[in-house]
């Protein structure tokens, strides 16, 4: 299983702050998040961590990993 922690708009869109998904084969962070977050690709700027370390959406996820993702907010 892969644990996913969602923050901000991602939690709202997925209707959950935490999810667990079964990993079937090798997948990237982006592939997994597209499956659980509607409109994920509309957010161009996001912060992603795998097991507490910064990661890119192209990073491969392994069984037992924890993904944390939040949208980048801007303003002044």
PyMOL Python script that loads the backbone (N, CA, C, O; Angstrom):
from pymol import cmd

cmd.read_pdbstr("""\
ATOM      1  N   UNK A   1       0.838  -1.187   0.000  1.00  0.00           N
ATOM      2  CA  UNK A   1       0.000   0.000   0.000  1.00  0.00           C
ATOM      3  C   UNK A   1       0.883   1.250   0.000  1.00  0.00           C
ATOM      4  O   UNK A   1       2.006   1.249   0.504  1.00  0.00           O
ATOM      5  N   UNK A   2       0.337   2.298  -0.577  1.00  0.00           N
ATOM      6  CA  UNK A   2       0.979   3.608  -0.574  1.00  0.00           C
ATOM      7  C   UNK A   2       0.040   4.562   0.149  1.00  0.00           C
ATOM      8  O   UNK A   2      -1.141   4.649  -0.188  1.00  0.00           O
ATOM      9  N   UNK A   3       0.556   5.270   1.134  1.00  0.00           N
ATOM     10  CA  UNK A   3      -0.256   6.254   1.864  1.00  0.00           C
ATOM     11  C   UNK A   3      -0.081   7.608   1.175  1.00  0.00           C
ATOM     12  O   UNK A   3       1.030   8.016   0.838  1.00  0.00           O
ATOM     13  N   UNK A   4      -1.204   8.285   0.978  1.00  0.00           N
ATOM     14  CA  UNK A   4      -1.192   9.603   0.336  1.00  0.00           C
ATOM     15  C   UNK A   4      -1.806  10.604   1.298  1.00  0.00           C
ATOM     16  O   UNK A   4      -2.927  10.415   1.771  1.00  0.00           O
ATOM     17  N   UNK A   5      -1.074  11.664   1.584  1.00  0.00           N
ATOM     18  CA  UNK A   5      -1.575  12.754   2.424  1.00  0.00           C
ATOM     19  C   UNK A   5      -1.788  13.972   1.535  1.00  0.00           C
ATOM     20  O   UNK A   5      -0.870  14.434   0.857  1.00  0.00           O
ATOM     21  N   UNK A   6      -3.010  14.481   1.551  1.00  0.00           N
ATOM     22  CA  UNK A   6      -3.384  15.585   0.674  1.00  0.00           C
ATOM     23  C   UNK A   6      -3.625  16.842   1.497  1.00  0.00           C
ATOM     24  O   UNK A   6      -4.180  16.785   2.595  1.00  0.00           O
ATOM     25  N   UNK A   7      -3.206  17.962   0.956  1.00  0.00           N
ATOM     26  CA  UNK A   7      -3.376  19.229   1.646  1.00  0.00           C
ATOM     27  C   UNK A   7      -4.079  20.228   0.732  1.00  0.00           C
ATOM     28  O   UNK A   7      -4.027  20.122  -0.493  1.00  0.00           O
ATOM     29  N   UNK A   8      -4.738  21.201   1.360  1.00  0.00           N
ATOM     30  CA  UNK A   8      -5.364  22.297   0.623  1.00  0.00           C
ATOM     31  C   UNK A   8      -6.411  21.836  -0.374  1.00  0.00           C
ATOM     32  O   UNK A   8      -7.245  20.981  -0.076  1.00  0.00           O
ATOM     33  N   UNK A   9      -6.351  22.419  -1.560  1.00  0.00           N
ATOM     34  CA  UNK A   9      -7.330  22.131  -2.609  1.00  0.00           C
ATOM     35  C   UNK A   9      -7.333  20.657  -3.008  1.00  0.00           C
ATOM     36  O   UNK A   9      -8.368  20.129  -3.413  1.00  0.00           O
ATOM     37  N   UNK A  10      -6.192  19.995  -2.898  1.00  0.00           N
ATOM     38  CA  UNK A  10      -6.146  18.577  -3.261  1.00  0.00           C
ATOM     39  C   UNK A  10      -7.014  17.744  -2.319  1.00  0.00           C
ATOM     40  O   UNK A  10      -7.704  16.828  -2.766  1.00  0.00           O
ATOM     41  N   UNK A  11      -6.988  18.049  -1.031  1.00  0.00           N
ATOM     42  CA  UNK A  11      -7.835  17.339  -0.064  1.00  0.00           C
ATOM     43  C   UNK A  11      -9.308  17.599  -0.367  1.00  0.00           C
ATOM     44  O   UNK A  11     -10.143  16.699  -0.274  1.00  0.00           O
ATOM     45  N   UNK A  12      -9.608  18.830  -0.726  1.00  0.00           N
ATOM     46  CA  UNK A  12     -10.988  19.189  -1.057  1.00  0.00           C
ATOM     47  C   UNK A  12     -11.473  18.432  -2.297  1.00  0.00           C
ATOM     48  O   UNK A  12     -12.572  17.878  -2.293  1.00  0.00           O
ATOM     49  N   UNK A  13     -10.668  18.405  -3.344  1.00  0.00           N
ATOM     50  CA  UNK A  13     -11.065  17.736  -4.587  1.00  0.00           C
ATOM     51  C   UNK A  13     -11.200  16.227  -4.415  1.00  0.00           C
ATOM     52  O   UNK A  13     -12.107  15.613  -4.977  1.00  0.00           O
ATOM     53  N   UNK A  14     -10.299  15.631  -3.640  1.00  0.00           N
ATOM     54  CA  UNK A  14     -10.337  14.182  -3.436  1.00  0.00           C
ATOM     55  C   UNK A  14     -11.313  13.779  -2.334  1.00  0.00           C
ATOM     56  O   UNK A  14     -11.594  12.597  -2.136  1.00  0.00           O
ATOM     57  N   UNK A  15     -11.827  14.792  -1.616  1.00  0.00           N
ATOM     58  CA  UNK A  15     -12.757  14.558  -0.499  1.00  0.00           C
ATOM     59  C   UNK A  15     -12.136  13.690   0.589  1.00  0.00           C
ATOM     60  O   UNK A  15     -12.815  12.881   1.222  1.00  0.00           O
ATOM     61  N   UNK A  16     -10.827  13.874   0.795  1.00  0.00           N
ATOM     62  CA  UNK A  16     -10.114  13.135   1.845  1.00  0.00           C
ATOM     63  C   UNK A  16      -8.769  13.801   2.098  1.00  0.00           C
ATOM     64  O   UNK A  16      -8.159  14.369   1.192  1.00  0.00           O
ATOM     65  N   UNK A  17      -8.323  13.720   3.336  1.00  0.00           N
ATOM     66  CA  UNK A  17      -6.988  14.233   3.675  1.00  0.00           C
ATOM     67  C   UNK A  17      -5.936  13.138   3.590  1.00  0.00           C
ATOM     68  O   UNK A  17      -4.752  13.411   3.390  1.00  0.00           O
ATOM     69  N   UNK A  18      -6.385  11.884   3.746  1.00  0.00           N
ATOM     70  CA  UNK A  18      -5.487  10.743   3.677  1.00  0.00           C
ATOM     71  C   UNK A  18      -6.148   9.616   2.908  1.00  0.00           C
ATOM     72  O   UNK A  18      -7.340   9.348   3.060  1.00  0.00           O
ATOM     73  N   UNK A  19      -5.353   8.969   2.086  1.00  0.00           N
ATOM     74  CA  UNK A  19      -5.833   7.821   1.314  1.00  0.00           C
ATOM     75  C   UNK A  19      -4.764   6.741   1.323  1.00  0.00           C
ATOM     76  O   UNK A  19      -3.581   7.030   1.504  1.00  0.00           O
ATOM     77  N   UNK A  20      -5.175   5.521   1.131  1.00  0.00           N
ATOM     78  CA  UNK A  20      -4.230   4.437   0.895  1.00  0.00           C
ATOM     79  C   UNK A  20      -4.641   3.755  -0.406  1.00  0.00           C
ATOM     80  O   UNK A  20      -5.808   3.424  -0.617  1.00  0.00           O
ATOM     81  N   UNK A  21      -3.661   3.557  -1.259  1.00  0.00           N
ATOM     82  CA  UNK A  21      -3.944   2.898  -2.533  1.00  0.00           C
ATOM     83  C   UNK A  21      -3.001   1.715  -2.710  1.00  0.00           C
ATOM     84  O   UNK A  21      -1.848   1.737  -2.277  1.00  0.00           O
ATOM     85  N   UNK A  22      -3.523   0.695  -3.352  1.00  0.00           N
ATOM     86  CA  UNK A  22      -2.715  -0.480  -3.645  1.00  0.00           C
ATOM     87  C   UNK A  22      -1.886  -0.186  -4.894  1.00  0.00           C
ATOM     88  O   UNK A  22      -2.412   0.259  -5.914  1.00  0.00           O
ATOM     89  N   UNK A  23      -0.623  -0.435  -4.797  1.00  0.00           N
ATOM     90  CA  UNK A  23       0.281  -0.179  -5.913  1.00  0.00           C
ATOM     91  C   UNK A  23       0.322  -1.413  -6.799  1.00  0.00           C
ATOM     92  O   UNK A  23       0.684  -2.501  -6.350  1.00  0.00           O
ATOM     93  N   UNK A  24      -0.050  -1.236  -8.051  1.00  0.00           N
ATOM     94  CA  UNK A  24      -0.019  -2.334  -9.009  1.00  0.00           C
ATOM     95  C   UNK A  24       0.990  -1.994 -10.092  1.00  0.00           C
ATOM     96  O   UNK A  24       0.696  -1.224 -11.006  1.00  0.00           O
ATOM     97  N   UNK A  25       2.169  -2.563  -9.987  1.00  0.00           N
ATOM     98  CA  UNK A  25       3.242  -2.261 -10.922  1.00  0.00           C
ATOM     99  C   UNK A  25       3.902  -0.942 -10.573  1.00  0.00           C
ATOM    100  O   UNK A  25       3.516  -0.282  -9.609  1.00  0.00           O
ATOM    101  N   UNK A  26       4.889  -0.564 -11.352  1.00  0.00           N
ATOM    102  CA  UNK A  26       5.595   0.686 -11.109  1.00  0.00           C
ATOM    103  C   UNK A  26       4.795   1.862 -11.619  1.00  0.00           C
ATOM    104  O   UNK A  26       4.294   1.850 -12.743  1.00  0.00           O
ATOM    105  N   UNK A  27       4.679   2.883 -10.780  1.00  0.00           N
ATOM    106  CA  UNK A  27       3.978   4.103 -11.171  1.00  0.00           C
ATOM    107  C   UNK A  27       4.728   5.298 -10.637  1.00  0.00           C
ATOM    108  O   UNK A  27       5.451   5.210  -9.644  1.00  0.00           O
ATOM    109  N   UNK A  28       4.544   6.427 -11.318  1.00  0.00           N
ATOM    110  CA  UNK A  28       5.128   7.673 -10.838  1.00  0.00           C
ATOM    111  C   UNK A  28       4.149   8.355  -9.883  1.00  0.00           C
ATOM    112  O   UNK A  28       2.976   7.990  -9.805  1.00  0.00           O
ATOM    113  N   UNK A  29       4.651   9.340  -9.169  1.00  0.00           N
ATOM    114  CA  UNK A  29       3.806  10.132  -8.278  1.00  0.00           C
ATOM    115  C   UNK A  29       2.644  10.720  -9.068  1.00  0.00           C
ATOM    116  O   UNK A  29       1.491  10.607  -8.652  1.00  0.00           O
ATOM    117  N   UNK A  30       2.938  11.346 -10.206  1.00  0.00           N
ATOM    118  CA  UNK A  30       1.881  11.976 -11.009  1.00  0.00           C
ATOM    119  C   UNK A  30       0.820  10.973 -11.442  1.00  0.00           C
ATOM    120  O   UNK A  30      -0.369  11.288 -11.401  1.00  0.00           O
ATOM    121  N   UNK A  31       1.219   9.779 -11.854  1.00  0.00           N
ATOM    122  CA  UNK A  31       0.246   8.772 -12.285  1.00  0.00           C
ATOM    123  C   UNK A  31      -0.702   8.394 -11.144  1.00  0.00           C
ATOM    124  O   UNK A  31      -1.910   8.275 -11.351  1.00  0.00           O
ATOM    125  N   UNK A  32      -0.162   8.211  -9.964  1.00  0.00           N
ATOM    126  CA  UNK A  32      -0.989   7.852  -8.808  1.00  0.00           C
ATOM    127  C   UNK A  32      -1.922   8.995  -8.437  1.00  0.00           C
ATOM    128  O   UNK A  32      -3.108   8.777  -8.190  1.00  0.00           O
ATOM    129  N   UNK A  33      -1.390  10.212  -8.398  1.00  0.00           N
ATOM    130  CA  UNK A  33      -2.205  11.351  -7.985  1.00  0.00           C
ATOM    131  C   UNK A  33      -3.295  11.688  -8.992  1.00  0.00           C
ATOM    132  O   UNK A  33      -4.361  12.168  -8.607  1.00  0.00           O
ATOM    133  N   UNK A  34      -3.048  11.447 -10.261  1.00  0.00           N
ATOM    134  CA  UNK A  34      -4.096  11.652 -11.283  1.00  0.00           C
ATOM    135  C   UNK A  34      -5.288  10.727 -11.043  1.00  0.00           C
ATOM    136  O   UNK A  34      -6.428  11.081 -11.344  1.00  0.00           O
ATOM    137  N   UNK A  35      -5.017   9.545 -10.501  1.00  0.00           N
ATOM    138  CA  UNK A  35      -6.086   8.576 -10.246  1.00  0.00           C
ATOM    139  C   UNK A  35      -6.962   8.978  -9.061  1.00  0.00           C
ATOM    140  O   UNK A  35      -8.143   8.630  -9.031  1.00  0.00           O
ATOM    141  N   UNK A  36      -6.413   9.700  -8.087  1.00  0.00           N
ATOM    142  CA  UNK A  36      -7.171   9.985  -6.861  1.00  0.00           C
ATOM    143  C   UNK A  36      -7.622  11.433  -6.716  1.00  0.00           C
ATOM    144  O   UNK A  36      -8.486  11.732  -5.892  1.00  0.00           O
ATOM    145  N   UNK A  37      -7.039  12.345  -7.517  1.00  0.00           N
ATOM    146  CA  UNK A  37      -7.391  13.764  -7.404  1.00  0.00           C
ATOM    147  C   UNK A  37      -7.984  14.253  -8.724  1.00  0.00           C
ATOM    148  O   UNK A  37      -7.272  14.360  -9.723  1.00  0.00           O
ATOM    149  N   UNK A  38      -9.289  14.551  -8.732  1.00  0.00           N
ATOM    150  CA  UNK A  38      -9.881  15.127  -9.946  1.00  0.00           C
ATOM    151  C   UNK A  38      -9.189  16.458 -10.281  1.00  0.00           C
ATOM    152  O   UNK A  38      -8.861  17.236  -9.385  1.00  0.00           O
ATOM    153  N   UNK A  39      -8.977  16.703 -11.546  1.00  0.00           N
ATOM    154  CA  UNK A  39      -8.400  17.972 -12.030  1.00  0.00           C
ATOM    155  C   UNK A  39      -6.946  18.181 -11.577  1.00  0.00           C
ATOM    156  O   UNK A  39      -6.458  19.311 -11.567  1.00  0.00           O
ATOM    157  N   UNK A  40      -6.270  17.118 -11.210  1.00  0.00           N
ATOM    158  CA  UNK A  40      -4.882  17.217 -10.726  1.00  0.00           C
ATOM    159  C   UNK A  40      -3.992  17.970 -11.702  1.00  0.00           C
ATOM    160  O   UNK A  40      -3.176  18.791 -11.282  1.00  0.00           O
ATOM    161  N   UNK A  41      -4.134  17.709 -12.988  1.00  0.00           N
ATOM    162  CA  UNK A  41      -3.259  18.330 -13.987  1.00  0.00           C
ATOM    163  C   UNK A  41      -3.502  19.823 -14.166  1.00  0.00           C
ATOM    164  O   UNK A  41      -2.696  20.502 -14.803  1.00  0.00           O
ATOM    165  N   UNK A  42      -4.595  20.350 -13.620  1.00  0.00           N
ATOM    166  CA  UNK A  42      -4.846  21.788 -13.703  1.00  0.00           C
ATOM    167  C   UNK A  42      -3.933  22.583 -12.764  1.00  0.00           C
ATOM    168  O   UNK A  42      -3.789  23.796 -12.917  1.00  0.00           O
ATOM    169  N   UNK A  43      -3.327  21.912 -11.810  1.00  0.00           N
ATOM    170  CA  UNK A  43      -2.408  22.564 -10.870  1.00  0.00           C
ATOM    171  C   UNK A  43      -0.986  22.397 -11.389  1.00  0.00           C
ATOM    172  O   UNK A  43      -0.407  21.314 -11.310  1.00  0.00           O
ATOM    173  N   UNK A  44      -0.429  23.483 -11.921  1.00  0.00           N
ATOM    174  CA  UNK A  44       0.908  23.401 -12.509  1.00  0.00           C
ATOM    175  C   UNK A  44       1.995  23.444 -11.448  1.00  0.00           C
ATOM    176  O   UNK A  44       3.061  22.855 -11.628  1.00  0.00           O
ATOM    177  N   UNK A  45       1.738  24.133 -10.346  1.00  0.00           N
ATOM    178  CA  UNK A  45       2.728  24.233  -9.277  1.00  0.00           C
ATOM    179  C   UNK A  45       2.232  23.469  -8.064  1.00  0.00           C
ATOM    180  O   UNK A  45       1.160  23.747  -7.526  1.00  0.00           O
ATOM    181  N   UNK A  46       3.029  22.506  -7.647  1.00  0.00           N
ATOM    182  CA  UNK A  46       2.691  21.708  -6.476  1.00  0.00           C
ATOM    183  C   UNK A  46       3.976  21.298  -5.769  1.00  0.00           C
ATOM    184  O   UNK A  46       5.049  21.239  -6.370  1.00  0.00           O
ATOM    185  N   UNK A  47       3.839  21.017  -4.486  1.00  0.00           N
ATOM    186  CA  UNK A  47       4.976  20.547  -3.696  1.00  0.00           C
ATOM    187  C   UNK A  47       4.703  19.094  -3.349  1.00  0.00           C
ATOM    188  O   UNK A  47       3.645  18.758  -2.818  1.00  0.00           O
ATOM    189  N   UNK A  48       5.675  18.231  -3.657  1.00  0.00           N
ATOM    190  CA  UNK A  48       5.519  16.798  -3.448  1.00  0.00           C
ATOM    191  C   UNK A  48       6.661  16.285  -2.577  1.00  0.00           C
ATOM    192  O   UNK A  48       7.821  16.646  -2.774  1.00  0.00           O
ATOM    193  N   UNK A  49       6.315  15.446  -1.619  1.00  0.00           N
ATOM    194  CA  UNK A  49       7.304  14.767  -0.793  1.00  0.00           C
ATOM    195  C   UNK A  49       7.045  13.272  -0.862  1.00  0.00           C
ATOM    196  O   UNK A  49       5.894  12.835  -0.869  1.00  0.00           O
ATOM    197  N   UNK A  50       8.110  12.491  -0.911  1.00  0.00           N
ATOM    198  CA  UNK A  50       8.023  11.044  -0.764  1.00  0.00           C
ATOM    199  C   UNK A  50       8.836  10.695   0.470  1.00  0.00           C
ATOM    200  O   UNK A  50      10.037  10.957   0.535  1.00  0.00           O
ATOM    201  N   UNK A  51       8.172  10.106   1.438  1.00  0.00           N
ATOM    202  CA  UNK A  51       8.821   9.737   2.701  1.00  0.00           C
ATOM    203  C   UNK A  51       9.540  10.922   3.335  1.00  0.00           C
ATOM    204  O   UNK A  51      10.628  10.773   3.892  1.00  0.00           O
ATOM    205  N   UNK A  52       8.922  12.104   3.247  1.00  0.00           N
ATOM    206  CA  UNK A  52       9.470  13.299   3.887  1.00  0.00           C
ATOM    207  C   UNK A  52      10.544  14.027   3.107  1.00  0.00           C
ATOM    208  O   UNK A  52      11.065  15.037   3.580  1.00  0.00           O
ATOM    209  N   UNK A  53      10.891  13.540   1.920  1.00  0.00           N
ATOM    210  CA  UNK A  53      11.934  14.174   1.109  1.00  0.00           C
ATOM    211  C   UNK A  53      11.309  14.770  -0.149  1.00  0.00           C
ATOM    212  O   UNK A  53      10.437  14.150  -0.758  1.00  0.00           O
ATOM    213  N   UNK A  54      11.748  15.978  -0.547  1.00  0.00           N
ATOM    214  CA  UNK A  54      11.201  16.593  -1.762  1.00  0.00           C
ATOM    215  C   UNK A  54      11.356  15.672  -2.972  1.00  0.00           C
ATOM    216  O   UNK A  54      12.379  15.005  -3.133  1.00  0.00           O
ATOM    217  N   UNK A  55      10.332  15.646  -3.812  1.00  0.00           N
ATOM    218  CA  UNK A  55      10.352  14.783  -4.993  1.00  0.00           C
ATOM    219  C   UNK A  55       9.646  15.473  -6.148  1.00  0.00           C
ATOM    220  O   UNK A  55       8.912  16.443  -5.960  1.00  0.00           O
ATOM    221  N   UNK A  56       9.882  14.957  -7.336  1.00  0.00           N
ATOM    222  CA  UNK A  56       9.199  15.449  -8.537  1.00  0.00           C
ATOM    223  C   UNK A  56       8.087  14.471  -8.892  1.00  0.00           C
ATOM    224  O   UNK A  56       8.073  13.329  -8.433  1.00  0.00           O
ATOM    225  N   UNK A  57       7.165  14.934  -9.709  1.00  0.00           N
ATOM    226  CA  UNK A  57       6.057  14.096 -10.130  1.00  0.00           C
ATOM    227  C   UNK A  57       6.482  12.886 -10.937  1.00  0.00           C
ATOM    228  O   UNK A  57       5.719  11.928 -11.069  1.00  0.00           O
ATOM    229  N   UNK A  58       7.686  12.917 -11.475  1.00  0.00           N
ATOM    230  CA  UNK A  58       8.188  11.813 -12.283  1.00  0.00           C
ATOM    231  C   UNK A  58       8.868  10.732 -11.443  1.00  0.00           C
ATOM    232  O   UNK A  58       9.287   9.703 -11.975  1.00  0.00           O
ATOM    233  N   UNK A  59       8.981  10.962 -10.129  1.00  0.00           N
ATOM    234  CA  UNK A  59       9.635   9.989  -9.246  1.00  0.00           C
ATOM    235  C   UNK A  59       8.809   8.709  -9.164  1.00  0.00           C
ATOM    236  O   UNK A  59       7.580   8.756  -9.103  1.00  0.00           O
ATOM    237  N   UNK A  60       9.485   7.579  -9.164  1.00  0.00           N
ATOM    238  CA  UNK A  60       8.807   6.291  -9.039  1.00  0.00           C
ATOM    239  C   UNK A  60       8.455   6.029  -7.576  1.00  0.00           C
ATOM    240  O   UNK A  60       9.233   6.324  -6.669  1.00  0.00           O
ATOM    241  N   UNK A  61       7.272   5.472  -7.374  1.00  0.00           N
ATOM    242  CA  UNK A  61       6.783   5.174  -6.031  1.00  0.00           C
ATOM    243  C   UNK A  61       6.923   3.685  -5.783  1.00  0.00           C
ATOM    244  O   UNK A  61       6.681   2.869  -6.672  1.00  0.00           O
ATOM    245  N   UNK A  62       7.319   3.334  -4.550  1.00  0.00           N
ATOM    246  CA  UNK A  62       7.466   1.937  -4.179  1.00  0.00           C
ATOM    247  C   UNK A  62       6.463   1.575  -3.091  1.00  0.00           C
ATOM    248  O   UNK A  62       5.959   2.442  -2.377  1.00  0.00           O
ATOM    249  N   UNK A  63       6.190   0.308  -2.980  1.00  0.00           N
ATOM    250  CA  UNK A  63       5.288  -0.197  -1.945  1.00  0.00           C
ATOM    251  C   UNK A  63       5.760   0.299  -0.580  1.00  0.00           C
ATOM    252  O   UNK A  63       6.948   0.228  -0.266  1.00  0.00           O
ATOM    253  N   UNK A  64       4.825   0.801   0.233  1.00  0.00           N
ATOM    254  CA  UNK A  64       5.163   1.281   1.567  1.00  0.00           C
ATOM    255  C   UNK A  64       5.541   2.750   1.634  1.00  0.00           C
ATOM    256  O   UNK A  64       5.730   3.283   2.727  1.00  0.00           O
ATOM    257  N   UNK A  65       5.659   3.422   0.485  1.00  0.00           N
ATOM    258  CA  UNK A  65       6.006   4.844   0.472  1.00  0.00           C
ATOM    259  C   UNK A  65       4.844   5.694   0.968  1.00  0.00           C
ATOM    260  O   UNK A  65       3.687   5.276   0.932  1.00  0.00           O
ATOM    261  N   UNK A  66       5.174   6.886   1.429  1.00  0.00           N
ATOM    262  CA  UNK A  66       4.162   7.877   1.785  1.00  0.00           C
ATOM    263  C   UNK A  66       4.370   9.105   0.911  1.00  0.00           C
ATOM    264  O   UNK A  66       5.467   9.660   0.853  1.00  0.00           O
ATOM    265  N   UNK A  67       3.314   9.521   0.236  1.00  0.00           N
ATOM    266  CA  UNK A  67       3.342  10.706  -0.619  1.00  0.00           C
ATOM    267  C   UNK A  67       2.574  11.808   0.095  1.00  0.00           C
ATOM    268  O   UNK A  67       1.477  11.583   0.607  1.00  0.00           O
ATOM    269  N   UNK A  68       3.154  12.991   0.123  1.00  0.00           N
ATOM    270  CA  UNK A  68       2.451  14.166   0.643  1.00  0.00           C
ATOM    271  C   UNK A  68       2.478  15.202  -0.463  1.00  0.00           C
ATOM    272  O   UNK A  68       3.530  15.477  -1.040  1.00  0.00           O
ATOM    273  N   UNK A  69       1.317  15.779  -0.759  1.00  0.00           N
ATOM    274  CA  UNK A  69       1.248  16.741  -1.861  1.00  0.00           C
ATOM    275  C   UNK A  69       0.386  17.933  -1.467  1.00  0.00           C
ATOM    276  O   UNK A  69      -0.659  17.788  -0.834  1.00  0.00           O
ATOM    277  N   UNK A  70       0.858  19.125  -1.863  1.00  0.00           N
ATOM    278  CA  UNK A  70       0.098  20.351  -1.609  1.00  0.00           C
ATOM    279  C   UNK A  70       0.264  21.295  -2.788  1.00  0.00           C
ATOM    280  O   UNK A  70       1.329  21.351  -3.404  1.00  0.00           O
ATOM    281  N   UNK A  71      -0.793  22.037  -3.099  1.00  0.00           N
ATOM    282  CA  UNK A  71      -0.665  23.029  -4.170  1.00  0.00           C
ATOM    283  C   UNK A  71       0.132  24.224  -3.675  1.00  0.00           C
ATOM    284  O   UNK A  71       0.140  24.535  -2.484  1.00  0.00           O
ATOM    285  N   UNK A  72       0.798  24.885  -4.602  1.00  0.00           N
ATOM    286  CA  UNK A  72       1.535  26.107  -4.259  1.00  0.00           C
ATOM    287  C   UNK A  72       0.554  27.273  -4.345  1.00  0.00           C
ATOM    288  O   UNK A  72      -0.134  27.450  -5.350  1.00  0.00           O
ATOM    289  N   UNK A  73       0.504  28.048  -3.296  1.00  0.00           N
ATOM    290  CA  UNK A  73      -0.360  29.226  -3.268  1.00  0.00           C
ATOM    291  C   UNK A  73       0.495  30.460  -3.494  1.00  0.00           C
ATOM    292  O   UNK A  73       1.638  30.527  -3.042  1.00  0.00           O
ATOM    293  N   UNK A  74      -0.059  31.422  -4.189  1.00  0.00           N
ATOM    294  CA  UNK A  74       0.666  32.663  -4.413  1.00  0.00           C
ATOM    295  C   UNK A  74      -0.248  33.832  -4.093  1.00  0.00           C
ATOM    296  O   UNK A  74      -1.469  33.690  -4.029  1.00  0.00           O
ATOM    297  N   UNK A  75       0.331  34.920  -3.906  1.00  0.00           N
ATOM    298  CA  UNK A  75      -0.466  36.115  -3.588  1.00  0.00           C
ATOM    299  C   UNK A  75       0.416  37.156  -2.924  1.00  0.00           C
ATOM    300  O   UNK A  75       1.621  36.960  -2.765  1.00  0.00           O
ATOM    301  N   UNK A  76      -0.184  38.233  -2.549  1.00  0.00           N
ATOM    302  CA  UNK A  76       0.675  39.255  -1.974  1.00  0.00           C
ATOM    303  C   UNK A  76       0.027  40.081  -0.970  1.00  0.00           C
ATOM    304  O   UNK A  76       0.656  40.981  -0.412  1.00  0.00           O
TER     305      UNK A  76
END
""", "prot")
cmd.dss("prot")
cmd.show_as("cartoon", "prot")
cmd.util.cbc("prot")
cmd.orient("prot")
